[in-house]
Amino acid sequence: MSVWRKILGLPEKRGALMGRRNYHAASTSRLFADFMSSSGSADAELKPNLLLMRNRSRELARNDVYTRRYLSLMKTNIIGDVGMTLQVKARNINGSPDSIGNQIIEEAWIEFGRKGNCTADGLMSWVDLQKYCVEAVKRDGEAFFQVIRNRAFKHGIAFKPLEADMIDEQKNERLRNGAQIRMGVEIDEMERPIAYWVRQKHPGDYDFNTIGLTNSVRVPADRIIHVYKQLRAGQTRGEPAMAPAISQIKMLNAHREAELVASRMAASKMGFFTSDSGEDAPADDYDGTVPIIDAEPGTFHQLPAGVDFKPIDPTHPATAFSDFQKGILRGLASGLGVSYASLSNDLEGTSYSSIRQGALEERDAYKDEQQFYREHLILPA
């Protein structure tokens, strides 16, 4: 409201009132000029970014200690050492528990879950398969398992783990029957998956004997178990759980590397020789035309007349390094859904009550995760 309108008691202009009623989050002022946003669908935003996000997440899983810690926490607390097991509670006609039948079924399930029986390659047990699923979903955003029925298997059925790369995300078509293929997933008019287009070889494989097998084949959806978290309606493929943390982990590692290099420079003080007369300084070696003198602890060198030494004294280590690292790690822990103490193994300055509160929240989060994998992996299997 202008000053004169306020003095004269006139009502404020309608446009000004409407402007004040707008959401601050939708402001387009200069303070929000760098706040970019997108109105694309889930698949439209995933398609150009999925491959790069997945590869970067895998790179962190290979080389970043905190990412490995996070994945280990997920597998340990969601699956555990024995995994999700089968307990049969069938009853006889008279309502009494069928103890003998239940025991037979449970023992058969235990036998199927042993290494060599439940996967087509015979390399995983049922617990291994569950842990693989958790790591793949957290790292890649999704996990795929092909259900193979064959009498050659001991129990007539086995699961074949498929990396997310095996589902052809480059295949996108609209079919004549009204269905469409989105990033290798064929869906009907109700967006229900009806088939998956599976590559015949991994696109990153270096086996030159199968270099010609680049096409993908159609596999019905009832033979594929697709485990991923649908964060938005209409989302066809999974988003890596590490996606929001990738940039911060990269910056954290870059900061740690820079501090390490600076600390090493400070520990190895260097300098230059100067000479007013232009004479060469004594040298043990030369780097091109630059003389180099090897120095050992407790030794002194006598310089010739006219030669002076100018030391370089880097100011390190930085006292803010620890606080900065802790601040970034706390943000990462919050984004990944784990406590700072669990992710960093840092119990400095913590109390019993704070650790207990964090443990209780984590336990509820792990229960929620267990329910997800129970519904999307165990029951469909």
Secondary structure as UniProt FT lines:
FT   HELIX           3..8
FT   HELIX           14..21
FT   HELIX           24..26
FT   HELIX           30..32
FT   TURN            33..34
FT   HELIX           42..46
FT   TURN            47..49
FT   HELIX           50..63
FT   HELIX           65..78
FT   TURN            79..82
FT   TURN            93..94
FT   HELIX           99..112
FT   TURN            115..117
FT   TURN            120..121
FT   HELIX           126..140
FT   STRAND          142..149
FT   TURN            151..152
FT   TURN            154..155
FT   STRAND          157..162
FT   HELIX           164..166
FT   TURN            169..170
FT   STRAND          173..174
FT   TURN            176..177
FT   STRAND          180..182
FT   TURN            183..184
FT   STRAND          185..187
FT   TURN            189..190
FT   STRAND          193..199
FT   TURN            203..204
FT   HELIX           208..210
FT   TURN            211..212
FT   STRAND          216..220
FT   HELIX           221..223
FT   STRAND          224..228
FT   TURN            233..234
FT   TURN            241..242
FT   HELIX           243..245
FT   HELIX           246..267
FT   STRAND          270..275
FT   STRAND          285..287
FT   TURN            288..289
FT   STRAND          290..292
FT   TURN            297..298
FT   TURN            305..306
FT   STRAND          307..312
FT   TURN            319..320
FT   HELIX           321..336
FT   HELIX           340..344
FT   TURN            348..349
FT   HELIX           352..373
FT   HELIX           374..378
FT   TURN            379..380
//
